[in-house]
């Protein structure tokens, strides 16, 4: 191959026409769509073609890119092709028009998706072109990726994708004869094209539904793709933590979900045997919970072997009900926030000076806190009047409760998490994914299926890992999933977090353009800013963003209401927390 020459192109590119009816919520998502740890787009991959059709009535925005211009040079063809990937109509017909006929059928646009960092455009990317113009290479910055399982993963710092293209002339016009499978999208185009949906699985005791968030192109085939992914099984970070009511090997039959007048019809083929009534009911509930998120679907019919399956109303919940009132440390007692007043918990013992990180069990029966020096976690039962040491260590992080009654903590410098039962028995779960990182805090999801661990490396850079908790038949914590889902890598600092429902976390972070501020972040999704609070030190939430509370280092407490922050009272209160 001849030597490469640099050809940094900054001329204005043909801009796609956008039909916009984008809601304000989408605008927030556009601003921060950063994903994953995949550093490159492969030059080859599985051959496939996905018919997605035209935009349906619920699509909020569609991008109509331009095809290749007459006599465009190779660099313009490559950049035009990448830009055209934002238009999925007619199976990405416009993007395929930049390809040679023989390669067009082999290119798989949905093998994976790479997302440019927010604020970065394709115009700023330098290309290298061989002197005969038949080879072009680009090193593209990546803020996020969507893998073949449609899982949204943030990219680490300075992640780049090496993209190589081969071209040849067809009837005097340059066309691409080889290109990486997959799409390259701006953050804005990603949020316009894709929508997230939760695939629901069960906790092993079948009492709760657990969301596994995936991203799908907005198209009429979304219902089919949601169920196909659901039947393939949960994400790797939930391995061992959740189960499906669908027997192994269950597939769609017919291969598509039909939707008519709000009713989705799902046909299933199973490898063997019939389903008992309880399993069938659970399966119907699981599919219904996953499909009725789609706005065009109001009811679901499930058939197998020609017979309609009946839901027996298994009663699994997608959320865990908790006390709507947060707790705080106020005047050396644990107190409940009621309106604008702090009411000490009945017979709460007087806490030692500097006591912090209060926690309360899901059922409100037990309270715990961390001593100022971080060496003890002490707890007391509601109405007991005195506290007891439950864990002692060198430098512990604050406690968290799951719905099974287990209290969780960890040594800051340890490589494992500590879980203590209501009876005082303890177990340690290895957290190999942490490596040599220092744990700053942890919180267990209220359904007990996942734990979030905030940690820092030797340079102080933080990240948030979400990892599944596998349990024994008696619901005892047994092990953590080997591969966590990492969040928060777009932040220059991340100081605290709280679960804000089953698939969302509220965090205190810094994106580099100001101080630490509150954000909401979908688990496997982008972050959205929640306004500004000076000196924010602690964040807590219950089941939605309306419940978010932020405490400052100076003892002020704020509530989030109507999209703005309001100070509750002038009295000093620290470390707000909800049950869990």
C-alpha positions in Angstrom: 0.0 0.0 0.0 1.2 3.5 -0.8 1.9 5.9 2.1 -1.0 7.6 3.6 -1.4 11.3 3.4 -3.4 13.4 5.8 -6.5 15.0 4.4 -8.2 16.9 7.2 -11.5 17.9 5.8 -13.4 20.8 7.4 -15.6 21.9 4.5 -19.3 22.0 5.4 -21.0 18.7 4.8 -24.4 18.1 3.4 -26.7 18.2 6.4 -29.6 15.8 6.8 -33.1 17.2 6.8 -34.8 16.5 10.2 -38.5 16.4 10.8 -38.7 17.5 14.4 -41.4 16.9 16.9 -38.9 16.1 19.7 -40.1 16.3 23.2 -38.2 18.1 25.9 -37.3 14.8 27.5 -35.5 13.8 24.4 -33.5 17.0 24.4 -32.1 16.1 27.8 -31.1 12.7 26.6 -29.4 14.1 23.5 -27.1 16.2 25.6 -25.4 13.4 27.4 -25.6 10.2 25.3 -22.2 8.6 26.2 -21.6 4.9 26.2 -19.4 1.9 26.7 -16.0 0.2 26.9 -15.8 -1.0 23.3 -12.9 0.7 21.6 -13.3 -0.2 18.0 -15.8 -1.1 15.3 -14.9 -4.4 13.7 -14.0 -4.4 10.0 -16.0 -7.6 9.5 -18.9 -9.2 11.2 -22.0 -11.3 10.9 -23.9 -10.9 7.7 -27.5 -9.9 8.1 -30.3 -7.6 7.0 -32.9 -6.1 9.3 -36.1 -4.8 7.8 -37.4 -2.0 10.0 -39.8 -0.2 7.6 -40.9 3.4 7.8 -41.4 5.4 10.9 -44.6 4.6 12.8 -47.1 7.0 14.3 -45.3 7.1 17.7 -41.9 8.1 16.2 -41.1 11.6 17.4 -38.5 12.5 14.9 -37.1 11.0 11.7 -33.9 11.9 9.9 -33.9 12.0 6.1 -30.2 12.1 5.0 -29.0 13.0 1.5 -27.6 10.4 -0.9 -24.2 10.7 -2.7 -23.6 13.9 -4.6 -22.6 13.8 -8.3 -18.8 13.5 -8.7 -18.2 13.5 -4.9 -14.6 12.6 -4.0 -13.8 9.5 -1.8 -13.6 11.5 1.5 -17.0 13.1 0.8 -18.4 9.6 0.0 -17.2 8.1 3.3 -18.4 11.1 5.4 -21.7 11.1 3.5 -22.1 7.4 4.2 -21.5 7.8 7.9 -23.9 10.7 8.1 -26.6 8.7 6.2 -26.5 6.0 8.8 -28.8 8.2 10.8 -31.6 7.4 8.4 -33.0 3.9 8.9 -36.0 4.2 6.4 -36.3 1.3 3.9 -33.5 -0.7 5.6 -31.0 2.2 5.6 -31.5 2.6 1.8 -29.8 6.0 1.7 -26.7 4.8 3.5 -26.6 1.7 1.2 -26.6 4.0 -1.9 -23.0 5.0 -1.0 -22.0 1.3 -1.3 -21.2 -0.9 -4.3 -24.1 -3.2 -5.2 -22.3 -6.4 -4.1 -21.3 -4.9 -0.7 -24.6 -3.2 -0.1 -26.4 -6.5 0.7 -23.6 -7.6 3.1 -23.3 -4.5 5.2 -25.0 -5.0 8.6 -25.9 -1.6 10.0 -27.2 -2.9 13.4 -24.2 -5.0 14.3 -23.4 -2.3 16.8 -23.6 1.5 17.2 -20.8 3.9 18.1 -21.8 7.3 19.5 -19.6 10.4 19.2 -19.1 12.3 22.4 -21.5 15.1 23.0 -20.5 18.2 21.1 -18.2 16.3 18.7 -19.1 16.3 15.0 -17.9 14.2 12.1 -16.5 17.4 10.5 -13.8 17.5 13.2 -12.5 14.0 12.5 -9.3 13.8 10.4 -9.1 11.3 7.6 -6.1 9.6 6.0 -6.3 8.9 2.3 -4.0 6.8 0.2 -2.6 8.5 -2.9 -4.7 6.4 -5.2 -7.9 7.4 -3.2 -8.9 3.7 -2.7 -8.3 3.5 1.0 -9.5 5.9 3.7 -8.9 5.5 7.5 -10.5 7.5 10.3 -9.7 7.5 14.0 -13.1 8.4 15.6 -13.6 9.4 19.2 -16.3 7.3 20.9 -18.4 8.4 23.8 -20.6 5.4 23.8 -21.5 2.1 22.2 -24.6 0.0 21.7 -23.5 -3.6 21.4 -25.3 -6.5 19.6 -27.4 -7.1 22.7 -28.6 -3.4 22.5 -27.0 -2.6 25.9 -25.9 1.0 26.3 -22.4 1.2 27.6 -20.3 4.3 28.3 -16.9 4.6 26.9 -13.8 5.4 28.9 -11.6 8.4 28.4 -9.9 8.8 25.1 -11.7 5.8 23.5 -11.3 5.8 19.7 -12.5 3.6 17.0 -10.3 2.8 14.0 -12.5 2.8 10.9 -11.2 1.7 7.5 -12.9 1.9 4.1 -12.1 0.6 0.6 -13.5 2.4 -2.4 -13.7 1.9 -6.2 -15.3 3.7 -9.1 -18.7 2.5 -10.4 -19.7 4.2 -13.7 -17.3 7.0 -12.9 -18.6 7.6 -9.3 -16.8 6.6 -6.2 -18.5 4.0 -4.0 -17.5 2.1 -0.9 -16.7 -1.6 -1.4 -15.7 -2.4 2.2 -16.7 -0.7 5.4 -17.1 -1.7 9.1 -20.5 -3.1 10.1 -22.5 -0.9 12.4 -23.4 2.8 12.7 -21.6 5.9 13.8 -24.0 8.5 15.2 -23.8 11.9 16.9 -25.3 12.0 20.4 -28.2 14.0 19.1 -29.0 11.5 16.3 -28.7 8.6 18.7 -31.3 10.0 20.9 -33.5 10.7 17.9 -33.3 7.3 16.4 -33.2 5.1 19.5 -35.6 4.6 22.4 -34.9 2.6 25.6 -37.3 -0.1 26.9 -36.9 -2.3 30.0 -36.9 -6.1 29.4 -38.4 -7.5 32.6 -37.1 -10.5 34.4 -37.9 -11.9 37.9 -36.0 -12.0 41.1 -35.5 -15.7 41.9 -38.4 -15.7 44.4 -40.7 -14.3 41.7 -41.8 -11.4 44.0 -40.3 -8.6 41.9 -39.8 -7.7 38.3 -36.3 -6.4 37.5 -35.8 -4.0 34.5 -33.0 -4.8 32.1 -32.8 -1.7 29.9 -32.0 -2.0 26.2 -32.2 0.4 23.3 -34.1 -0.1 20.0 -34.6 1.8 16.8 -37.9 3.6 16.8 -39.8 1.5 14.2 -42.9 -0.7 13.8 -40.8 -3.8 14.5 -40.0 -2.6 18.1 -42.4 -5.0 19.7 -40.9 -8.0 17.9 -37.4 -6.9 18.8 -38.2 -6.4 22.4 -39.6 -9.9 22.8 -36.8 -11.5 20.8 -34.2 -9.9 23.1 -36.2 -10.9 26.2 -36.2 -14.5 25.1 -32.4 -14.5 24.6 -31.9 -13.8 28.3 -30.7 -11.1 30.7 -27.6 -8.9 30.4 -24.3 -10.2 31.6 -24.3 -7.8 34.6 -27.5 -9.5 35.8 -26.1 -13.1 35.5 -27.4 -15.2 38.3 -29.4 -12.4 39.8 -32.6 -12.7 37.8 -34.6 -15.5 36.1 -37.1 -15.7 33.3 -40.4 -17.6 33.2 -39.7 -18.5 29.6 -38.2 -22.0 29.4 -34.8 -22.2 27.7 -35.1 -22.4 24.0 -38.4 -20.6 23.8 -38.7 -18.6 20.5 -41.2 -16.5 18.7 -43.6 -18.4 16.4 -44.6 -16.7 14.2 -41.4 -14.7 14.0 -43.1 -11.3 14.6 -45.4 -9.7 17.2 -48.5 -8.3 15.6 -50.1 -5.2 17.0 -53.7 -4.2 16.1 -55.8 -1.6 17.9 -53.6 -1.6 20.9 -53.5 -5.4 21.3 -50.2 -7.2 20.8 -50.3 -10.9 19.8 -47.3 -13.0 20.8 -46.9 -16.6 19.6 -44.3 -18.8 21.3 -42.7 -22.1 20.3 -41.1 -24.1 23.1 -38.6 -27.0 22.7 -40.5 -29.5 24.8 -43.4 -30.1 27.2 -46.3 -27.9 28.3 -46.3 -25.1 30.9 -48.0 -25.5 34.2 -50.5 -22.8 35.1 -48.2 -20.9 37.4 -45.3 -20.7 35.0 -47.6 -19.7 32.1 -49.1 -16.9 34.2 -45.7 -15.6 35.1 -44.6 -15.7 31.5 -47.7 -13.7 30.4 -47.1 -11.1 33.1 -43.4 -10.9 32.1 -44.2 -10.3 28.5 -47.0 -7.9 29.2 -44.8 -5.8 31.5 -42.1 -5.6 28.8 -44.5 -4.8 25.9 -47.0 -2.3 27.5 -44.2 0.3 27.8 -44.6 0.8 24.1 -47.2 3.5 23.8 -49.2 1.8 21.0 -49.8 -1.3 23.1 -52.4 -1.5 25.8 -53.0 -5.3 26.1 -51.1 -8.5 25.3 -52.2 -11.9 24.1 -49.8 -14.9 24.4 -50.3 -18.2 22.6 -48.3 -21.4 22.7 -49.1 -24.5 20.7 -52.2 -22.8 19.5 -53.6 -22.2 23.0 -53.8 -18.9 24.6 -51.9 -18.6 27.9 -53.8 -17.1 30.9 -52.3 -14.8 33.4 -53.1 -15.9 36.9 -52.0 -12.5 38.3 -48.8 -13.7 40.0 -48.6 -10.4 41.8 -44.9 -9.6 41.0 -44.2 -5.9 41.4 -41.9 -3.7 39.3 -41.1 -1.6 42.4 -40.7 -2.1 46.1 -43.0 0.0 48.3 -41.2 2.1 50.9 -41.9 4.9 53.4 -42.2 8.1 51.4 -40.5 10.0 54.1 -36.7 10.3 54.1 -34.5 10.2 57.2 -31.7 12.5 58.2 -29.2 13.0 61.0 -30.4 16.0 63.0 -29.4 17.2 66.5 -27.5 13.9 67.0 -30.5 11.7 66.3 -32.0 9.9 63.3 -35.1 11.9 62.4 -37.8 11.5 59.8 -38.5 14.4 57.4 -42.2 15.2 57.5 -43.1 18.3 55.5 -40.8 21.0 56.7 -40.2 19.4 60.1 -37.7 16.9 61.4 -39.3 14.3 63.8 -36.8 12.2 65.8 -37.4 8.4 65.3 -39.2 7.1 68.4 -36.7 6.4 71.1 -33.8 7.0 68.7 -30.6 6.8 70.9 -28.4 9.9 71.0 -25.8 9.3 68.3 -22.0 9.9 68.9 -20.7 13.2 67.5 -20.1 13.0 63.8 -22.4 10.0 63.2 -23.2 9.8 59.5 -24.7 7.8 56.6 -28.0 6.8 58.3 -30.0 3.9 56.8 -33.3 2.3 57.5 -34.5 -1.2 56.6 -37.1 -1.5 53.9 -39.9 -2.3 56.4 -38.7 0.5 58.8 -37.9 -1.9 61.6 -34.1 -1.3 61.9 -31.9 1.8 61.6 -28.2 1.9 61.2 -25.4 4.5 60.9 -21.6 4.8 60.5 -19.5 6.4 63.2 -17.4 9.4 62.4 -14.1 7.5 62.2 -15.7 4.9 59.8 -14.7 2.0 62.1 -18.2 1.0 63.3 -21.6 0.5 61.9 -24.1 0.6 64.7 -27.8 -0.3 64.5 -31.0 -0.2 66.7 -34.5 -1.5 66.3 -37.4 0.9 66.1 -38.5 1.9 69.6 -35.5 0.1 71.2 -33.8 3.1 72.7 -30.2 1.9 72.5 -27.9 0.9 69.7 -25.4 -2.0 69.1 -22.3 -2.5 67.1 -23.0 -4.8 64.1 -19.8 -4.4 62.1 -16.4 -3.2 62.9 -13.6 -2.6 60.5 -10.6 -0.4 59.5 -12.5 2.0 57.2 -16.1 1.1 56.4 -18.5 2.7 54.0 -22.1 3.5 55.0 -24.7 0.8 55.4 -27.5 -0.2 53.0 -30.4 -2.6 53.4 -32.1 -4.9 50.9 -35.7 -6.2 51.1 -34.5 -9.6 52.5 -33.3 -7.8 55.7 -29.6 -8.0 54.9 -27.4 -5.0 55.7 -24.5 -4.3 53.3 -21.2 -2.4 53.7 -17.6 -2.8 52.7 -14.1 -2.0 53.7 -13.0 1.0 51.6 -9.8 -0.7 50.6 -11.3 -4.2 50.4 -11.9 -6.4 47.4 -15.2 -7.7 48.7 -18.6 -6.6 49.9 -19.9 -7.5 53.4 -23.5 -8.6 53.9 -25.0 -9.1 57.4 -28.3 -10.9 58.1 -30.9 -9.7 60.5 -29.6 -12.4 62.9 -26.1 -11.1 62.8 -24.5 -13.7 60.4 -22.2 -12.2 57.9 -20.8 -13.2 54.5 -18.3 -11.6 52.1 -18.8 -11.5 48.4 -15.7 -11.1 46.2 -15.8 -8.0 43.9 -13.0 -8.7 41.5 -14.1 -6.1 39.1 -12.9 -3.4 41.5 -9.2 -4.3 41.2 -7.2 -1.9 43.3 -9.9 0.7 43.5 -11.1 2.3 46.7 -14.8 2.0 47.6 -16.5 5.3 48.4 -20.1 4.1 48.9 -22.6 1.4 48.0 -26.3 1.0 47.8 -28.4 -2.1 47.1 -31.4 -1.9 44.8 -34.5 -2.2 46.9 -35.6 -5.4 45.1 -32.2 -6.9 46.2 -31.2 -7.9 42.7 -28.3 -5.4 42.2 -25.8 -3.4 44.1 -24.3 -0.1 43.0 -20.7 0.4 44.0 -19.0 3.9 43.8 -15.2 3.6 43.7 -12.1 5.6 42.8 -8.8 4.7 41.2 -5.4 5.8 42.5 -5.7 9.2 40.7 -9.1 9.8 42.4 -11.2 9.3 39.3 -14.6 7.8 40.2 -17.0 5.4 38.5 -20.2 3.7 39.4 -20.5 -0.1 38.8 -23.9 -1.8 38.9 -23.6 -5.6 39.4 -26.1 -8.4 40.0 -26.4 -10.3 43.3 -26.9 -14.1 42.9 -28.6 -15.6 46.0 -29.1 -19.0 47.4 -32.5 -20.8 47.6 -32.9 -19.2 51.0 -32.3 -15.7 49.5 -28.9 -15.4 51.1 -26.3 -13.4 49.1 -24.1 -16.0 47.3 -21.9 -14.1 44.8 -21.7 -11.1 42.5 -22.0 -11.2 38.7 -18.5 -11.2 37.1 -19.2 -8.3 34.8 -20.6 -5.1 36.1 -22.3 -2.3 34.1 -20.2 0.8 34.5 -21.9 4.3 34.7 -20.7 7.8 35.2 -17.6 7.9 33.0 -18.7 11.1 31.4 -18.2 12.9 34.8 -14.9 14.3 35.9 -16.0 13.5 39.4 -18.8 11.5 40.9 -19.3 11.9 44.6 -22.5 10.1 45.6 -25.5 8.3 44.3 -28.9 6.8 45.3 -31.3 4.4 43.6 -34.3 6.5 42.2 -36.5 3.6 41.2 -35.7 0.3 39.7 -33.9 1.5 36.6 -32.6 5.0 37.5 -30.0 6.4 39.8 -29.7 10.0 41.1 -26.1 11.1 41.3 -23.9 14.0 42.4 -21.4 14.6 39.6 -19.2 17.2 37.9 -19.1 17.2 34.1 -16.1 19.7 34.1 -18.0 22.9 33.5 -18.9 23.7 37.1 -19.1 22.3 40.6 -20.8 19.1 41.8 -24.4 19.0 40.8 -27.4 16.6 40.9 -28.2 14.4 37.8 -30.5 11.6 37.1 -29.1 8.7 35.1 -30.8 5.7 33.6 -29.1 2.3 34.3 -27.8 1.7 30.8 -28.7 5.2 29.6 -27.7 8.8 29.5 -27.7 11.3 32.3 -29.8 14.5 32.6 -29.0 17.5 34.8 -31.3 18.3 37.6 -30.4 22.0 38.2 -27.9 23.6 40.5 -27.3 23.4 44.3 -24.2 24.9 45.9 -22.2 22.7 48.2 -24.2 19.5 47.4 -22.8 16.6 49.5 -25.5 13.8 49.7 -28.4 12.8 47.4 -31.3 10.4 48.1 -34.3 9.3 46.2 -37.2 6.9 46.6 -39.1 5.7 43.5 -39.0 8.7 41.2 -37.3 12.1 40.7 -40.1 13.9 42.6 -38.7 12.3 45.8 -35.1 13.4 45.3 -33.5 15.2 48.3 -30.1 16.8 48.4 -28.2 17.6 51.6 -25.3 20.1 51.7 -22.1 20.0 53.7 -23.5 22.9 55.8 -26.6 21.0 56.8 -29.2 22.5 54.4 -31.8 20.2 52.9 -33.4 20.6 49.5 -36.3 19.0 47.7 -36.8 18.7 44.0 -40.2 19.9 42.9 -41.5 21.1 39.6 -38.1 21.1 38.0 -36.5 23.3 40.6 -34.9 23.0 44.1 -36.5 24.3 47.2 -34.9 24.6 50.7 -37.0 22.7 53.2 -36.2 24.4 56.6 -33.4 26.3 58.1 -32.6 23.7 60.8 -29.5 21.7 60.4 -29.9 18.2 58.9 -27.4 15.9 57.3 -27.2 12.9 55.0 -30.7 12.4 53.8 -31.7 8.7 52.9 -34.7 6.7 52.1 -35.4 3.1 53.2 -32.9 0.8 51.6 
